[in-house]
């Protein structure tokens, strides 16, 4: 087994240590021996991000990111190509990433965000389609996070940060070196950052060269737009006549903000008095992703009906912009959309949506809500864009990352346009993915994916892994992950089973919602059913099965640790909830814990909440028997690193074999290339030790080995 990286010629200055830390990050040349997918190879894949065709359909612009292990970062550059994938050209050659692509001037120029060399802040730039004539458009003091141009090209909206009002500012005026923070309300942290600034929308004029008169349309409002942490340019929608702008905001602060998912769509009238109207008032769940119909008479958007429930069924709503009446096009559809795009005639909407373990592309008729699938097979699609008589999208599955594809508008054979990673994939040993149906303890059928090892031989026995999904309500579809990557697990000789247990989307609202208030219930039985199913396969060594997972998947691993009855010989939990009572008070977005856990633990009359806390994983440590690896990031404010540290400490005090990997500079995910490689190395070293060597003991230690 081996790998050789042959870096392309790089421009830049050598650092004193001899590393090209200032060099441009280029596509690495990779030579793979024995077809082995390693952590280093995983980091070498090119990652397509945004795609946007020019108005005349002759050019497709896209971003492509490569990672540098040496520099410990990635860099996204802008490329263009013909619609058939030919004549691919790289337009930018910078040391920092570009993104937020948008064609303007009828395709004469491409707008994007890049880091300005003078201010070292991200600003809006434009350039010609060949990459020449780069020109800065904005000069925002705090930079630009995202933007959109109006259809007539005369207006621009940008998101830039402001300092929130601080009643305690007087305390700090003569203490420039203090690191203290005075906190007097909730929602003071967000995922991996303290709330020291908030994004606001600024609208201004655009004369074809620069933006001017940029005005904060939410001035004096202490609210986010776009919403943290994932909101972007999809939070804005100009009307086709450029006279109106819709923006998305959750207009709450402090305690109310921490306990609410009530975002709304606000109609800002640019032409008539700059008035604001709440279009979704009284709708208590998330309302997001507004998109005007081509004629501007209708507005499509995604909406959730239930307050505090961030994983509620997404509804595709259409609003009549003359009467403001709305319809739920997906009311009678079992599944729900993830992305939406109007077709040119305004009669139908395209979207990608989770459905029975995959994410196909669909069309829905605005007139009668009839839904038609446009794709099939074991694939996930996203970033769906109408393109004449075809549809563009990115497509991936468990065996390969995103590539751009073209789909006939009426459905049919899908054509792959790009082959960004063909050179790497062609060198890898083949891995097979199979769709299975697993019977559950309550008499239902559960879809599961089984990934077989490279060079699989059915006459041999292999160790196996049960994958526990996070979310908790995230689909176990044909996803490609750069950490929880099933292909690299198979390359290392493991059979993997990934069950679509209770609580994942794509199997109807009842299946998805069942998990809320029942964290330790049926979905845990589903995991055990999956473990028993895979253990019964003749090619699986039933004594060498592990369970792995992150976030809610980490919670699942901790819970299974005390209830698996000898099924698992090794466990791996990343960023998981160990003590549910502590999680209720530690997490930053309180609505999530309040809804999913059933309420506060001090509400003794709340039967759902009391059941949740009574079955917290930390209460069953006395039944832990299997070796466990715990990994955490200290910048994780959703599930604090202390949760994993408590679990590790408990395992060691019980006398169990346990390891812990701590990243001081990572959040809920592991994103830096060198950290990602270290994570994979520790992950497989641990699993190999306990699943490829002699099986671990399945009996609990005779007594605690707690230090006295």
TISE-635065 format. One line per 2 residues: number of its first residue (from 1); their letters; for each residue x, y, z of C-alpha. Coordinates in Angstrom, 1 decimal. Each point is the difference from the previous one (the first is absolute). Layout:
REM TISE-635065
NUM) A) X:Y:Z | ...
***
This chain:
REM TISE-635065
1) XX) 0.0:0.0:0.0 | 1.4:3.4:-0.9
3) XX) -0.7:3.4:-1.5 | 2.1:2.6:-1.7
5) XX) -1.0:3.7:-0.4 | 1.6:1.9:-2.8
7) XX) -0.8:3.6:0.5 | -0.5:2.2:-3.1
9) XX) 2.3:2.9:-0.5 | -0.9:2.7:2.5
11) XX) 0.6:3.7:0.0 | 0.8:1.8:3.3
13) XX) 2.7:0.6:2.6 | 1.6:-2.7:2.1
15) XX) -0.4:0.4:3.8 | 2.9:-0.3:2.3
17) XX) -0.9:-3.6:0.7 | 0.2:-0.8:-3.6
19) XX) -3.7:-0.5:-0.5 | -1.9:1.8:-2.8
21) XX) -2.4:1.5:2.4 | -0.6:3.0:-2.2
23) XX) -0.4:-2.0:-3.2 | -3.1:-0.3:-2.0
25) XX) -1.9:-3.2:0.8 | -0.1:-2.1:-3.2
27) XX) -1.5:-3.3:-0.9 | 2.3:-2.7:1.3
29) XX) 1.2:-2.9:-2.2 | -0.8:-3.2:1.8
31) XX) 1.5:-3.5:-0.6 | -1.8:-2.7:2.0
33) XX) 1.4:-3.5:0.6 | -2.2:-3.0:0.6
35) XX) -3.2:2.0:-0.6 | 0.0:1.2:3.6
37) XX) -2.1:3.0:1.0 | 2.0:1.7:2.8
39) XX) -0.7:3.2:2.0 | 2.6:1.8:-2.1
41) XX) -1.8:-1.1:-3.2 | -3.3:1.1:1.5
43) XX) 1.4:3.5:0.5 | 1.2:0.1:-3.7
45) XX) -3.5:-0.1:-1.6 | -1.1:3.1:-1.8
47) XX) -3.2:1.5:1.4 | -2.4:1.7:-2.3
49) XX) -2.0:2.7:1.9 | -2.2:2.5:-1.8
51) XX) -1.2:-0.3:-3.6 | -1.6:2.7:-2.1
53) XX) -0.7:0.1:-3.7 | 0.3:3.2:-2.0
55) XX) -3.3:1.6:-1.2 | 0.6:-1.2:-3.6
57) XX) 0.8:-3.5:1.2 | 3.4:-0.1:-1.7
59) XX) 2.2:0.0:3.1 | -0.2:-1.6:3.4
61) XX) 1.9:1.6:2.8 | 0.8:-2.0:3.1
63) XX) 2.3:-0.1:3.0 | 2.5:-2.8:0.7
65) XX) 1.8:-0.5:3.2 | 3.2:-2.0:0.7
67) XX) 1.5:-0.6:3.4 | 3.6:0.4:0.9
69) XX) 1.2:-2.3:2.8 | 3.2:2.0:0.3
71) XX) -1.8:3.4:0.4 | -2.8:-1.7:2.0
73) XX) -2.7:1.8:-1.9 | -2.1:-0.1:-3.2
75) XX) -0.4:2.6:-2.7 | -3.0:0.5:-2.4
77) XX) 0.7:1.4:-3.5 | -2.3:1.0:-2.8
79) XX) -0.1:-2.0:-3.2 | -2.1:0.1:-3.2
81) XX) -0.8:-2.6:-2.6 | -2.3:-0.7:-2.9
83) XX) -3.3:-1.7:0.8 | 1.4:-3.4:-1.1
85) XX) 3.0:0.4:2.3 | 2.5:0.9:-2.6
87) XX) 2.4:2.9:0.0 | 0.3:0.2:3.8
89) XX) 1.9:3.2:1.0 | 1.1:1.2:3.4
91) XX) -0.8:3.7:0.4 | 1.5:0.8:3.5
93) XX) 3.4:-0.8:1.4 | 0.0:1.3:3.6
95) XX) 1.0:-1.1:3.5 | -3.5:0.5:1.4
97) XX) -3.4:-1.5:-1.1 | -2.5:1.5:-2.4
99) XX) -3.7:-0.6:0.0 | -3.6:1.2:-0.3
101) XX) 0.0:0.0:-3.8 | -2.5:2.0:-2.0
103) XX) -0.2:1.1:-3.6 | -0.8:3.7:-0.7
105) XX) -0.3:2.2:-3.1 | -1.7:-2.8:-1.9
107) XX) 3.0:-2.2:0.4 | 2.6:2.5:-0.9
109) XX) 1.5:-0.2:3.5 | 0.2:-2.3:2.9
111) XX) -0.4:1.3:3.6 | 1.5:-1.8:3.0
113) XX) 1.4:0.5:3.5 | 3.7:0.1:0.5
115) XX) 2.4:1.3:2.6 | 1.1:3.5:-0.7
117) XX) 3.8:0.4:0.2 | -0.2:3.5:1.4
119) XX) -2.5:-0.4:2.8 | 0.4:-3.8:0.4
121) XX) -3.8:-0.2:0.1 | -2.2:-2.0:-2.3
123) XX) -1.7:2.3:-2.5 | -2.1:-0.3:-3.2
125) XX) 2.1:0.0:-3.2 | -0.9:-0.4:-3.7
127) XX) 2.0:-1.3:-3.0 | -0.5:-0.9:-3.6
129) XX) -0.8:-3.7:-0.9 | 3.7:-0.5:-0.9
131) XX) 1.2:1.1:3.4 | 1.3:3.4:-1.1
133) XX) -1.1:3.5:1.2 | -0.4:-0.9:3.6
135) XX) -1.5:2.9:1.9 | -1.1:0.6:3.6
137) XX) -3.7:1.0:0.4 | -0.3:0.5:3.8
139) XX) 2.1:1.4:2.8 | -1.9:-1.1:3.1
141) XX) 1.9:0.7:3.2 | -0.8:-3.4:1.4
143) XX) 0.0:-1.8:-3.4 | -2.7:-1.8:-1.8
145) XX) -1.4:-3.5:0.8 | -2.4:-0.4:-2.9
147) XX) -1.8:2.1:-2.7 | -2.6:0.2:-2.7
149) XX) -0.5:2.3:-2.9 | -3.4:1.2:-1.1
151) XX) -1.2:-1.3:-3.4 | 0.3:3.4:-1.6
153) XX) 3.6:0.2:1.3 | -0.5:3.4:1.7
155) XX) -0.3:-1.2:3.6 | 2.1:-2.3:2.2
157) XX) -0.7:-1.5:3.5 | 2.9:-1.1:2.1
159) XX) 0.3:-1.6:3.4 | 2.5:1.6:2.3
161) XX) 0.5:-0.1:3.7 | -0.7:2.6:2.6
163) XX) 0.7:0.3:3.7 | -3.0:-0.8:2.1
165) XX) -1.1:2.5:2.7 | 2.1:-0.6:3.1
167) XX) -1.4:1.5:3.2 | 3.2:-0.9:1.8
169) XX) 2.4:1.9:-2.4 | 0.8:2.6:2.7
171) XX) 1.7:-2.7:2.0 | 2.6:-0.7:-2.6
173) XX) 1.0:3.5:-1.3 | 3.3:0.1:1.9
175) XX) 0.7:-3.8:0.0 | 1.2:-0.7:-3.6
177) XX) 1.8:-3.2:1.0 | -2.8:-1.6:2.0
179) XX) -1.4:-3.3:-1.3 | -3.1:0.0:2.2
181) XX) -3.5:-0.1:-1.3 | -3.0:1.1:1.9
183) XX) -3.1:-2.1:-0.8 | -3.5:1.0:1.0
185) XX) -2.2:-1.9:-2.3 | -0.2:-3.3:-2.0
187) XX) 1.2:-0.7:-3.5 | 3.5:1.3:0.7
189) XX) 1.6:-2.8:-2.1 | -0.6:-1.5:-3.4
191) XX) 1.4:-3.4:-1.0 | 3.7:1.0:0.2
193) XX) 0.1:3.7:0.7 | -1.0:2.6:2.6
195) XX) -2.7:2.4:-1.2 | 2.3:3.1:-0.3
197) XX) -1.5:1.2:-3.3 | -3.1:-0.7:-2.1
199) XX) -0.7:0.0:-3.7 | -2.3:2.6:-1.5
201) XX) -1.3:0.7:-3.6 | 1.3:3.2:-1.7
203) XX) -1.7:1.1:-3.2 | 1.8:2.4:-2.4
205) XX) 0.2:1.3:-3.5 | 2.2:-1.6:-2.7
207) XX) 1.2:2.1:-3.0 | 1.6:-2.9:-1.8
209) XX) 3.3:0.6:1.8 | -0.4:0.6:3.7
211) XX) -2.6:-0.3:2.7 | -1.0:3.2:1.8
213) XX) -2.6:1.3:2.5 | 0.0:-3.3:1.8
215) XX) -2.6:0.3:2.7 | -0.8:-2.4:2.9
217) XX) -3.6:-0.9:-0.5 | -0.2:-1.5:3.5
219) XX) 1.7:2.9:1.7 | -0.6:0.1:3.8
221) XX) -1.3:-3.6:-0.1 | 2.1:-2.4:2.1
223) XX) -0.9:-3.0:-2.3 | 1.9:-2.1:-2.5
225) XX) -0.4:0.0:-3.7 | 1.1:-2.4:-1.4
227) XX) -0.5:-2.3:3.0 | 2.9:-1.6:1.6
229) XX) 1.7:-2.4:-0.5 | -1.0:-1.2:-3.4
231) XX) -1.9:2.8:-1.7 | 1.3:1.5:-3.2
233) XX) -1.1:1.6:-3.2 | -3.0:-2.2:-0.1
235) XX) -1.4:2.2:2.7 | -0.6:2.8:-2.6
237) XX) -2.3:0.1:-3.0 | -0.5:3.0:-2.3
239) XX) -3.3:0.2:-1.9 | 0.4:-0.2:-3.8
241) XX) -0.8:3.7:-0.4 | 2.7:0.8:2.6
243) XX) -2.4:2.1:2.1 | -0.3:-2.3:2.9
245) XX) 2.4:-2.1:2.2 | -1.0:-2.9:2.2
247) XX) 2.4:-0.9:2.9 | -0.1:-2.6:2.7
249) XX) 0.5:0.7:3.6 | -1.0:-1.3:3.4
251) XX) -0.8:3.3:1.8 | 0.6:-1.0:3.6
253) XX) 2.8:0.6:2.4 | 1.3:-1.5:3.3
255) XX) -2.3:-2.6:1.6 | -2.7:0.2:-2.7
257) XX) 2.7:-0.6:-2.7 | 1.5:-3.0:1.8
259) XX) -3.4:-1.7:0.2 | -1.5:0.8:-3.4
261) XX) 0.3:-1.3:-3.6 | -2.5:2.7:-1.2
263) XX) 1.7:1.5:-2.9 | -2.1:2.0:-2.4
265) XX) 0.1:1.4:-3.6 | 0.0:3.8:0.0
267) XX) -1.0:1.9:-3.1 | 2.1:3.2:-0.3
269) XX) -1.5:2.5:-2.6 | 3.0:1.7:-1.6
271) XX) -2.1:2.2:-2.3 | -2.8:1.1:2.2
273) XX) 1.1:1.5:3.3 | 2.3:-2.8:1.0
275) XX) -2.8:-1.6:2.1 | 0.3:-3.5:1.5
277) XX) -2.7:-2.7:0.2 | 0.1:-3.3:1.8
279) XX) -1.3:-2.5:-2.6 | 0.0:-3.0:2.4
281) XX) -1.3:1.5:3.2 | -1.7:-2.6:2.2
283) XX) 2.0:-2.9:-1.4 | 2.1:-1.2:3.0
285) XX) 2.6:-2.2:-1.7 | 2.9:0.6:-2.4
287) XX) -0.9:1.9:-3.2 | 2.9:0.2:-2.4
289) XX) 1.3:-0.1:-3.6 | -2.3:2.5:-1.8
291) XX) 0.0:-0.1:-3.8 | -2.1:2.1:-2.3
293) XX) -1.7:-1.5:-3.0 | 1.3:1.3:-3.3
295) XX) -2.9:2.4:-0.4 | 0.2:1.1:3.6
297) XX) -3.7:-0.9:0.7 | 0.8:-2.8:2.3
299) XX) 2.5:-0.8:2.7 | 1.2:-3.5:0.9
301) XX) 1.7:-0.7:3.4 | 0.6:-2.8:2.5
303) XX) -1.8:0.0:3.3 | -0.3:-2.1:3.1
305) XX) -3.2:0.0:2.0 | 1.1:-0.8:3.5
307) XX) 1.6:2.4:2.4 | 3.5:-1.0:1.4
309) XX) 0.1:-3.0:-2.2 | 3.0:0.6:-2.3
311) XX) -0.5:-3.4:-1.8 | -3.7:0.3:-0.8
313) XX) -1.3:-1.0:-3.4 | 1.0:2.6:-2.6
315) XX) -3.0:1.3:-1.9 | 0.2:1.6:-3.4
317) XX) -2.2:3.0:0.2 | -1.1:2.3:-2.8
319) XX) -1.3:3.4:0.7 | -2.1:2.2:-2.3
321) XX) 1.8:3.4:0.1 | -3.2:2.0:-0.7
323) XX) -2.2:-1.6:2.7 | 2.8:-1.4:2.2
325) XX) -2.0:-3.3:0.2 | 2.1:-3.1:0.1
327) XX) -0.3:-3.7:-0.7 | 2.0:-3.0:1.2
329) XX) 0.9:-1.9:-3.2 | 1.4:-2.9:1.9
331) XX) -2.9:-0.5:2.5 | -0.9:-3.4:-1.5
333) XX) 3.6:-1.0:-0.8 | 1.7:-2.4:2.3
335) XX) 3.4:1.5:-0.3 | 1.4:3.5:0.0
337) XX) 2.2:2.2:-2.1 | 3.5:1.3:0.9
339) XX) 0.6:2.5:-2.9 | -2.3:1.8:-2.3
341) XX) 0.3:1.7:-3.5 | -2.7:1.3:-2.3
343) XX) -0.1:-1.2:-3.6 | 0.0:2.6:-2.6
345) XX) -3.7:-0.2:-0.8 | -1.0:0.5:3.6
347) XX) -2.3:-3.1:-0.1 | 2.2:-2.3:2.0
349) XX) 2.8:-0.1:2.6 | 3.0:-2.2:0.2
351) XX) 1.5:-1.3:3.2 | 2.1:-2.7:1.6
353) XX) -1.5:-1.9:2.9 | 0.7:-3.0:2.2
355) XX) -2.0:-3.1:-1.1 | 0.4:-3.5:1.3
357) XX) 3.8:0.3:0.7 | 1.0:2.1:-3.0
359) XX) -0.4:3.6:-1.1 | -1.4:0.1:-3.5
361) XX) -1.1:3.0:-2.1 | -3.7:0.7:-0.3
363) XX) -2.3:2.4:-1.9 | -3.3:1.2:1.6
365) XX) -2.8:1.6:-1.9 | -1.1:3.3:1.5
367) XX) -3.5:-0.5:-1.4 | -0.9:-3.4:1.4
369) XX) 3.0:-0.9:2.2 | 0.8:-3.1:-2.0
371) XX) 3.5:-1.3:0.8 | 2.2:-1.6:-2.7
373) XX) 3.4:-1.6:0.8 | 2.7:0.9:-2.6
375) XX) 2.7:-2.3:1.3 | 0.4:-3.4:1.5
377) XX) 2.7:-2.3:1.3 | 2.4:0.1:2.9
379) XX) 0.9:3.6:-0.1 | -0.5:3.3:1.9
381) XX) -0.5:3.2:-2.0 | 0.2:3.6:1.1
383) XX) 0.5:3.6:-1.3 | -2.8:-0.6:-2.6
385) XX) 0.0:2.7:-2.8 | -2.4:0.1:-3.1
387) XX) 2.1:0.2:-3.2 | -2.0:0.3:-3.1
389) XX) -1.4:-3.4:-0.9 | 2.2:-1.6:2.7
391) XX) 0.7:0.3:3.7 | 3.4:0.4:1.6
393) XX) 0.9:-1.5:3.4 | 2.8:-1.3:2.1
395) XX) -0.1:-3.7:0.6 | 1.8:-2.3:2.4
397) XX) -0.4:-3.3:1.8 | 1.8:-2.0:2.7
399) XX) 2.8:-0.9:-2.5 | 0.8:3.3:-1.6
401) XX) -0.2:3.7:0.7 | -1.9:2.6:-1.9
403) XX) 0.1:0.3:-3.8 | -2.1:2.3:-2.2
405) XX) -2.7:-1.8:-2.0 | -2.6:0.9:-2.5
407) XX) -3.5:-1.4:0.2 | -2.7:0.0:-2.8
409) XX) -2.8:2.4:1.1 | -2.5:-2.8:-0.6
411) XX) 2.1:-2.6:1.8 | 2.2:-2.7:-1.4
413) XX) 3.6:-0.9:-0.3 | 2.3:2.3:2.0
415) XX) 3.2:1.2:-1.6 | 3.1:0.7:2.1
417) XX) 1.7:3.2:-1.1 | 3.1:0.2:2.3
419) XX) 2.5:-2.6:0.9 | 1.9:1.9:2.6
421) XX) 1.0:-3.0:2.0 | 0.2:-2.7:-2.7
423) XX) 3.8:-0.4:0.4 | -0.3:-0.8:3.7
425) XX) -3.1:-2.2:-0.3 | 1.5:-2.0:-2.8
427) XX) 2.8:-1.1:2.3 | -2.1:-1.2:2.9
429) XX) -1.1:-3.5:0.6 | -3.7:-0.5:-0.7
431) XX) -2.5:0.1:2.9 | -3.6:-1.2:-0.2
433) XX) -3.0:1.7:1.6 | -3.2:-2.0:0.5
435) XX) -3.5:1.1:1.1 | -1.5:-2.3:2.6
437) XX) -3.3:-0.2:1.9 | 0.3:-0.7:3.7
439) XX) -3.0:-1.1:2.1 | -0.5:2.0:3.2
441) XX) -1.2:-1.0:3.4 | -3.4:1.7:-0.6
443) XX) -0.7:-1.9:-3.2 | 1.1:2.7:-2.5
445) XX) 2.6:-0.1:-2.8 | 3.1:2.2:0.2
447) XX) 2.1:0.9:-3.0 | 3.7:-0.4:0.7
449) XX) 3.2:0.3:-2.1 | 2.6:-2.7:0.2
451) XX) 3.4:0.9:-1.3 | 2.3:-3.0:-0.7
453) XX) 3.8:0.0:0.3 | 2.2:0.6:-3.0
455) XX) 0.8:-3.3:-1.8 | -2.9:-1.6:1.9
457) XX) 0.1:-3.8:0.4 | -3.2:-1.5:1.2
459) XX) 1.8:-3.1:1.3 | 2.0:2.1:2.5
461) XX) -1.1:1.6:3.2 | 0.5:3.7:0.6
463) XX) -0.4:2.4:3.0 | -3.1:2.3:-0.3
465) XX) -1.0:3.5:1.1 | -3.5:1.3:0.8
467) XX) -0.2:3.6:-1.0 | -2.2:2.3:2.2
469) XX) -1.2:3.1:-1.7 | 0.1:3.5:1.5
471) XX) -2.5:2.8:-0.3 | -1.9:-1.7:1.6
473) XX) -2.2:0.5:-3.1 | 2.4:-0.2:-2.9
475) XX) -0.5:-2.4:-2.8 | 2.1:-3.1:-0.5
477) XX) 0.0:0.5:-3.7 | 2.7:-0.6:-2.6
479) XX) 2.2:2.7:1.6 | 3.7:0.5:-0.4
481) XX) 1.9:1.1:3.1 | 3.6:1.0:0.5
483) XX) -0.1:-1.4:3.6 | -2.7:-2.6:0.3
485) XX) 1.0:-1.4:-3.4 | -1.3:-3.5:-0.6
487) XX) 2.3:-0.7:-2.9 | 3.1:0.5:2.1
489) XX) -1.5:-2.3:2.7 | -0.5:-2.6:-2.6
491) XX) 3.5:0.5:-1.3 | 1.2:-0.8:3.5
493) XX) -1.7:-3.4:-0.1 | -3.3:0.8:1.8
495) XX) -3.5:-0.9:-0.9 | -2.2:3.1:0.8
497) XX) -3.7:0.1:0.6 | -1.7:3.4:0.0
499) XX) -3.6:-0.3:1.1 | -2.7:2.6:-0.6
501) XX) -1.3:-0.3:3.5 | -3.0:1.8:1.4
503) XX) 0.5:3.7:-0.1 | 1.5:0.5:-3.5
505) XX) -1.7:1.8:-2.9 | -1.0:-1.7:-3.2
507) XX) -2.4:-2.5:1.4 | -3.0:2.1:0.9
509) XX) -0.8:2.5:2.8 | -0.9:-2.7:2.6
511) XX) 3.3:-1.8:-0.5 | 1.9:3.3:0.2
513) XX) -1.8:1.4:3.1 | -0.1:-3.1:2.1
515) XX) 3.5:0.6:1.5 | -0.9:3.4:1.6
517) XX) -0.5:-0.6:3.7 | 1.0:-3.6:-0.4
519) XX) 3.8:0.1:-0.4 | 0.6:-3.3:1.8
521) XX) -3.1:-1.8:-1.4 | -0.8:-1.6:-3.3
523) XX) 2.9:1.4:-2.0 | 2.4:-1.7:2.4
525) XX) -1.9:-3.2:-0.6 | 0.4:0.6:-3.7
527) XX) 3.8:0.2:0.4 | 0.0:-3.3:1.9
529) XX) -2.1:-1.5:-2.8 | 2.6:1.2:-2.5
531) XX) 2.8:-1.5:2.1 | -1.7:-3.4:0.2
533) XX) -0.8:0.1:-3.7 | 3.6:0.5:-1.0
535) XX) 1.3:-2.4:2.6 | -2.1:-2.7:-1.6
537) XX) 1.8:0.3:-3.3 | 2.5:-2.9:-0.5
539) XX) 2.7:2.4:-1.1 | -0.1:2.0:3.2
541) XX) 1.8:-1.0:3.2 | -2.7:0.6:2.6
543) XX) 2.6:0.4:2.7 | 1.6:2.9:-1.8
545) XX) -2.7:2.6:-0.4 | 0.4:3.6:0.9
547) XX) -2.3:3.0:0.3 | 1.0:3.5:-1.1
549) XX) -1.7:3.5:-0.3 | 0.2:3.7:0.5
551) XX) -2.3:2.6:1.6 | -3.3:-1.8:0.6
553) XX) 1.9:-3.0:-1.4 | 2.5:0.5:2.9
555) XX) -2.9:0.0:2.4 | -1.2:-3.2:-1.6
557) XX) 3.4:-1.6:0.6 | 0.1:1.1:3.6
559) XX) -3.5:-1.4:0.5 | 0.7:-3.2:-1.8
561) XX) 3.1:-0.4:2.2 | -2.3:-0.7:2.9
563) XX) -2.6:-2.1:-1.8 | 1.7:-2.1:-2.8
565) XX) 0.1:-3.2:2.0 | 3.3:-1.1:-1.5
567) XX) -0.7:0.8:-3.6 | 2.9:2.5:-0.4
569) XX) 3.7:-0.5:0.5 | 1.0:3.6:-0.5
571) XX) -1.7:3.5:0.0 | 0.9:3.4:-1.5
573) XX) -1.9:3.1:1.0 | 0.7:3.5:-1.4
575) XX) -1.6:3.2:1.4 | -2.7:-2.0:1.7
577) XX) -2.4:0.7:2.8 | 0.9:-2.0:3.1
579) XX) -1.9:1.8:2.8 | -3.4:1.2:-1.3
581) XX) -0.7:2.2:3.0 | 3.2:1.9:-0.5
583) XX) -0.7:0.2:-3.8 | -3.3:1.7:0.6
585) XX) 1.7:2.9:1.8 | 3.3:0.0:-1.9
587) XX) -1.1:0.2:-3.6 | -0.4:3.4:-1.6
589) XX) -3.1:-0.4:-2.2 | -2.5:-0.8:2.8
591) XX) -2.9:-0.7:-2.3 | 1.7:-3.2:-1.2
593) XX) 0.4:-1.5:3.4 | -3.3:1.2:1.3
595) XX) -2.0:-1.6:-2.8 | 2.0:-3.2:-0.6
597) XX) 0.6:-0.8:3.7 | -3.6:0.8:0.9
599) XX) 0.7:3.0:2.4 | 2.1:0.8:3.0
601) XX) 1.0:-2.7:2.4 | -1.4:1.9:3.0
603) XX) -3.5:-0.3:-1.4 | -1.0:-3.0:2.0
605) XX) -3.5:-0.1:-1.4 | 1.3:-0.4:-3.6
607) XX) -0.1:-3.7:-0.7 | 1.9:0.2:-3.3
609) XX) 2.8:2.1:1.5 | 0.3:-2.2:3.1
611) XX) 0.4:-3.1:-2.2 | 2.6:1.8:-2.1
613) XX) 2.2:0.9:3.0 | -0.6:-3.3:1.7
615) XX) 1.6:-1.8:-2.9 | 3.0:2.3:-0.5
617) XX) 3.1:-2.0:-1.1 | 2.0:1.1:3.1
619) XX) -2.4:-1.9:2.3 | 1.0:-3.4:-1.5
621) XX) 3.8:0.2:0.2 | -0.1:-2.9:2.4
623) XX) -1.0:-2.2:-2.9 | 2.8:1.1:-2.4
625) XX) 2.1:-2.9:-1.2 | 1.6:0.9:-3.3
627) XX) 3.1:2.1:-0.7 | -0.9:3.5:-1.1
629) XX) 1.7:2.8:-2.0 | -1.3:3.6:0.7
631) XX) 0.8:2.9:-2.3 | -0.9:3.7:0.6
633) XX) 0.6:3.5:-1.1 | 0.4:2.7:2.6
635) XX) -1.6:2.6:-2.2 | -3.2:-2.0:-0.1
637) XX) -2.7:2.1:1.6 | -2.9:-2.2:-1.1
639) XX) 1.2:-3.1:2.0 | 2.8:1.1:2.3
641) XX) 3.3:-1.9:0.0 | -0.7:-0.6:3.7
643) XX) -2.7:-2.5:-1.0 | 2.6:-2.2:-1.6
645) XX) 2.5:0.6:2.8 | -2.5:-1.2:2.5
647) XX) -0.6:-3.2:-2.0 | 3.7:-0.7:-0.3
649) XX) 0.6:0.6:3.7 | -2.9:-2.3:0.9
651) XX) 1.4:-2.8:-2.3 | 3.4:0.3:1.6
653) XX) -1.4:0.0:3.5 | -1.9:-3.2:-0.9
655) XX) 3.3:-1.6:-1.0 | -0.9:-0.2:-3.7
657) XX) 2.4:0.4:-2.9 | -0.6:3.6:-1.2
659) XX) 1.7:2.7:-2.1 | -0.9:3.6:-0.6
661) XX) 1.0:2.4:-2.8 | -0.4:3.7:0.7
663) XX) 0.2:2.8:-2.6 | 0.4:3.4:1.6
665) XX) -0.6:1.7:-3.3 | -2.9:-1.9:-1.4
667) XX) -3.8:0.4:0.5 | -2.8:-2.5:-0.5
669) XX) 1.9:-1.3:-3.0 | 3.6:-0.8:-0.8
671) XX) 0.9:2.3:-2.9 | 3.7:0.8:-0.2
673) XX) 1.8:-2.5:-2.3 | 2.7:-1.1:2.5
675) XX) -2.6:-0.4:2.8 | -2.2:-2.0:-2.4
677) XX) 2.9:-2.4:-0.8 | 0.9:-0.4:3.6
679) XX) -3.7:-0.8:0.8 | -0.1:-2.7:-2.7
681) XX) 3.3:-1.5:1.2 | -1.1:-0.1:3.7
683) XX) -3.5:-1.3:-1.1 | 1.4:-3.0:-2.0
685) XX) 2.8:-0.7:2.5 | -2.6:-0.4:2.7
687) XX) -2.4:-2.1:-2.0 | 2.8:-2.2:-1.4
689) XX) 1.2:-0.6:3.6 | -3.3:-1.3:1.3
691) XX) -1.8:-1.3:-3.1 | 2.9:-1.6:-1.9
693) XX) 1.8:-1.5:3.0 | -1.6:-2.2:2.7
695) XX) -3.5:1.1:0.9 | -0.4:2.2:3.1
697) XX) -1.5:-1.3:3.1 | -3.8:0.2:0.1
699) XX) -0.4:-0.2:3.8 | 0.1:3.1:2.2
701) XX) 3.0:0.5:2.2 | -0.3:-1.6:3.4
703) XX) 0.4:3.4:1.8 | 0.7:3.6:-0.8
705) XX) 3.6:0.9:-0.2 | -0.6:3.6:1.0
707) XX) 3.0:1.5:1.5 | -0.3:0.5:3.8
***
